[in-house]
Amino acid sequence: MIALVGMAATVTAQVAMGTSWRVGVDPAERTGLVTDGAFTWVRNPVFTAMIVTAAGLTLMAPNVVSVAGLIALLVAIQLQVRIVEEPYLLEVHTAAYKSYAAQVGRFVPGIGRITTTGVPRI
């Protein structure tokens, strides 16, 4: 059930992004800042849902490989968001993103908000 909920949430969050949905970041591309729907509670609901999916799959087949895969996914998502996504959004949507990120958690509501200077706070 956990994996199914995660998969449904992943698709729902992707659809909610509308024309802003893309894989990767193209520095030349300018997309809108999505802050409604699931993005009201967390800045990265697609990634949060992917983690839920992977956790559900890990619970279905708990072994060294599935746990290692879950850990690798967690690390990869953290790096993608902190090194690629957030700097891009700060550059493109400067004041709007700073305000949004100061109010909304990164993956979990209230956790991982940033200050208006762009410095993360827990």
C-alpha positions as CSV (number, residue, x, y, z in Angstrom):
1,M,0.0,0.0,0.0
2,I,2.8,2.4,0.9
3,A,4.4,2.0,-2.6
4,L,1.1,2.4,-4.3
5,V,0.3,5.6,-2.4
6,G,3.8,6.9,-3.2
7,M,3.3,6.2,-6.9
8,A,-0.1,7.9,-7.0
9,A,1.3,10.9,-5.2
10,T,4.3,11.1,-7.6
11,V,2.0,11.3,-10.6
12,T,-0.4,13.7,-8.9
13,A,2.5,16.1,-8.0
14,Q,3.9,15.9,-11.5
15,V,0.5,16.7,-13.0
16,A,0.1,19.6,-10.6
17,M,3.3,21.2,-12.0
18,G,1.6,21.6,-15.4
19,T,3.9,23.2,-17.9
20,S,6.6,23.7,-15.3
21,W,7.2,19.9,-15.2
22,R,10.6,18.8,-16.7
23,V,13.3,16.3,-16.1
24,G,16.6,18.1,-15.1
25,V,17.3,21.8,-15.2
26,D,18.0,23.7,-18.4
27,P,19.6,27.0,-17.2
28,A,18.3,28.8,-20.3
29,E,14.7,27.6,-19.6
30,R,12.4,29.7,-17.5
31,T,9.4,28.0,-15.9
32,G,6.8,29.3,-13.5
33,L,7.1,28.8,-9.8
34,V,4.5,26.3,-8.6
35,T,3.3,26.9,-5.0
36,D,-0.2,25.4,-4.9
37,G,-1.6,21.9,-4.4
38,A,0.9,19.7,-2.7
39,F,3.5,22.4,-3.2
40,T,1.7,24.3,-0.4
41,W,3.0,21.9,2.1
42,V,6.4,20.9,0.7
43,R,8.7,22.4,-2.0
44,N,9.5,19.0,-3.6
45,P,6.4,16.8,-3.4
46,V,7.5,14.7,-6.4
47,F,10.7,13.8,-4.7
48,T,8.9,13.2,-1.4
49,A,6.5,10.8,-3.1
50,M,9.4,9.0,-4.9
51,I,10.9,8.4,-1.4
52,V,7.6,7.1,-0.1
53,T,7.4,4.7,-3.1
54,A,11.0,3.5,-2.6
55,A,10.4,3.0,1.1
56,G,7.3,1.0,0.3
57,L,9.2,-1.2,-2.1
58,T,12.0,-1.6,0.4
59,L,9.5,-2.9,3.0
60,M,8.1,-5.3,0.4
61,A,11.5,-6.8,-0.2
62,P,13.7,-5.9,2.8
63,N,17.2,-6.9,1.9
64,V,20.6,-5.3,1.6
65,V,20.1,-4.4,-2.1
66,S,16.7,-2.6,-1.4
67,V,18.0,-0.8,1.6
68,A,21.1,0.3,-0.4
69,G,18.9,1.5,-3.2
70,L,16.7,3.5,-0.8
71,I,19.8,5.1,0.7
72,A,21.3,5.9,-2.7
73,L,18.0,7.5,-3.8
74,L,17.9,9.6,-0.6
75,V,21.5,10.8,-1.3
76,A,20.8,11.5,-5.0
77,I,17.6,13.5,-4.3
78,Q,19.3,15.6,-1.6
79,L,22.2,16.4,-4.0
80,Q,19.8,17.1,-6.9
81,V,17.7,19.5,-4.8
82,R,20.5,21.3,-2.9
83,I,23.0,21.6,-5.7
84,V,20.9,21.8,-8.9
85,E,17.2,22.6,-8.3
86,E,17.3,25.2,-5.4
87,P,20.2,27.3,-6.9
88,Y,18.2,27.4,-10.2
89,L,15.0,28.4,-8.6
90,L,16.8,31.1,-6.5
91,E,18.3,32.5,-9.7
92,V,15.1,32.5,-11.7
93,H,12.5,33.4,-9.1
94,T,14.8,35.2,-6.6
95,A,12.4,37.0,-4.2
96,A,9.4,34.8,-4.8
97,Y,11.4,31.6,-4.2
98,K,13.1,33.0,-1.1
99,S,9.7,34.0,0.3
100,Y,8.2,30.6,-0.6
101,A,11.1,28.6,0.7
102,A,11.1,30.5,4.0
103,Q,7.6,29.3,4.6
104,V,7.5,25.8,3.1
105,G,9.7,22.7,4.1
106,R,11.9,21.0,1.5
107,F,10.5,17.5,1.7
108,V,8.5,17.5,5.0
109,P,6.2,20.3,6.1
110,G,8.2,22.9,8.1
111,I,11.5,21.1,7.9
112,G,14.3,22.4,5.6
113,R,12.9,26.0,5.2
114,I,15.5,28.5,4.1
115,T,16.1,32.0,5.4
116,T,15.4,35.0,3.1
117,T,19.2,35.0,2.6
118,G,19.0,31.5,1.1
119,V,20.7,29.8,4.0
120,P,18.9,26.6,5.1
121,R,17.4,26.4,8.5
122,I,16.0,23.3,10.2
